Amino acid sequence: MLDGEQYQKCRYMAFQLTLHEENNPYIKQFLEKEFKVMQGFEAKAQG
C-alpha cells in the first residue's frame, strides 16, 4: 500500500531491496541519482 492505494508487488521482487548497513550507501546513491534524473525531466517539461 502506498499513499492509500493498493499496488501489486513486483513479480520478481526486483524493487524490494533489503536494507542493511552494507548496502544502504548504494541504495542511497541510487535513489539520489534517480531523484536528480526526475528533477531534470520535470524541468524540461516545465520549460
C-alpha positions in Angstrom: 0.0 0.0 0.0 1.3 3.4 -1.0 -0.5 6.7 -0.4 -3.7 4.8 0.4 -3.5 2.8 -2.9 -3.1 -0.9 -3.1 -0.4 -2.0 -5.6 0.6 -5.4 -6.9 4.1 -6.5 -5.8 6.8 -6.7 -8.5 6.6 -10.3 -9.9 10.4 -10.9 -9.4 10.8 -8.7 -6.3 13.3 -6.5 -8.3 12.4 -3.4 -6.3 12.3 -4.9 -2.9 15.7 -4.1 -1.7 17.0 -5.5 1.6 18.1 -2.7 3.9 21.2 -3.3 6.0 24.4 -1.4 6.8 26.4 -3.0 4.0 24.2 -1.9 1.1 22.5 1.2 2.5 25.1 3.6 0.9 24.5 2.0 -2.6 20.7 2.3 -2.2 21.1 5.9 -1.1 23.3 6.7 -4.1 20.8 5.0 -6.4 17.9 7.0 -5.0 19.8 10.3 -5.1 20.7 9.8 -8.8 17.1 8.8 -9.7 15.9 11.9 -7.9 18.2 14.1 -9.9 17.1 12.5 -13.2 13.4 13.1 -12.3 14.2 16.7 -11.4 15.7 17.1 -14.9 12.6 15.6 -16.6 10.3 18.0 -14.6 12.5 21.0 -15.5 12.3 20.1 -19.2 8.6 19.6 -19.0 8.0 23.0 -17.4 10.5 25.0 -19.6 
